[in-house]
Amino acid sequence: MLLFGSGFALAKGFELSGLSDWLASHLKVLKGAEPVLLILCIVVVVSVISEFASNVASIQLVIPILIAFQKELDLHPLILMVPATLAASLGFMLPVATAPNTIVFGSRKLDVKDMASAGFLIDLAGILVITLVMLFFL
């Protein structure tokens, strides 16, 4: 509950401080890019963030930035929000990414190198699947 609430507080702080708008304005260089490239970039960035933070914290951090970004690009919000939300669940490489990863790592039968090598392939597959699925909804 504390993690959930702190994520909302962080997101609200991004919004109220103008940090979301500032970051989005610096992402304007991507304005002419193909939507599939935007989606791929967002999915990769969010999946990397989710390796170091919980799924909820990752998406709560990114959504305010994406809201401001989609307004800058004049895109439908779901084009950016859906792939980002799905990508937040791609934390398969590191023990800190999810509770199940921590439990498996705690068994001491795997080390971080084993988890990272297997998790990288799963993350890569997830990134490709999310991007390809979103292609059909553009």
N, C-alpha and C positions, 0 to 999 in steps of 0.2 A: 504494500500500500504506500509505503514511504517512497519507493522508487517511482511508482506511478505518479504520485503527487509532485515529486520533485521534477519529473520530466515536464509536467504541465507548467510548473513555475518557470523552468528554463525556457520553454517555448514562449511563454508570455513575456519574459524578459527580452528575448530576441525581438519580439514584435514591438513592445513598448519603447525599447531603446533605439529602434530603427535599424538594428543590425541586419535583420532579414532583408529590408529594402536596400540597404547598402550592398550586401552580398549579391542580391539579385541584379542590381544596377551594374555590377562588375561582370556579371555573367552575360550581359547584353551582347558581347562579342559573338555569342552563339546564336544570335537572332536569325541569321540566314541559313543555319544548319538544317539538314533534313531532320524531321521528327524522330526517325529511327536512331539517328546518331545521338540526339538529345536523350532519348530513352536509354540507350546503351550506356552513355556517360553517367546518367543518374543511377542506373542499376549497379554499375561498377562501384561508384562512390559510396552508395548506401550499403552495399554488401561489405565493403572494406570497413566502414564505420561500425557495422554490426558485429565485426570480429572482435572489437575492443569494448563494446558497450552492449547492453541488453537490447532486444528487439524494440521494446517500447521506448527506451531512451533514444535509440537511433532515429526512429521515425518521428518522435516528438521534436527532435533537434532539426530534422530536415524539412518537415512539412511547412513551417512558417516561411522558410527560405523559398521553397517551391511555390507557395501561394504567391509571394511577391514576384517570383520569376515568371510564372505563367501570366501574370498581369502585364509584365513588361513585354512578353512575347505575344500577347493576345491569343492564347491557346485555351482550349477547354481544360479545366482543372484536372479532370480525370486522366488526361493523357500523361501527365507527370506524376500524379498522386498514386495511381494504381500500381505502376511498376515500382515506385519507391517503396510503397507499403509491402509489396511482395518481396522485394530485395532485402528488406529488413529482417526477413526470416532466414537469410542465407549464412548464418554464422556457424560454419562447420569446421573451421580450421583450428581455432584456439580454445583452450579450456575455459577461458573467461567469457566466451561468446554466449553460451547458454548453460543453464543448469544441468541438462543431460551431459553436455561435454565435460563439465566439471566432475560429475559423478563418474563418468568413464575414466577420466584422467586420474581420479582419486583411487581407482582400483590398482594403480601402479603397474598395469600390464601394458600400457602404451606410454610413450613419451611424446613430447610436443612435436618432434619431427615426424613421427608416425601420423599423428592427428593432422598436422599441416599438409602433408603430402596427400593423404586421402581426402581431406576437407577441401583442398584446392580444386581437385577434380570435380567434386560435388558442387562447389561454388561456381565453377566455370560452366558446368551443365545447367545450373539454375539460372545463371546470367543469360545464357543463350536461349533457354526456354522462355523466360520472361520477355526477352526482347522479341523473339519470334511470335509469341502469342499476341503481344501488343501490336505487331505489324498488321495483324488481321483486324484490329479494332480502329486503325487510323483512318 
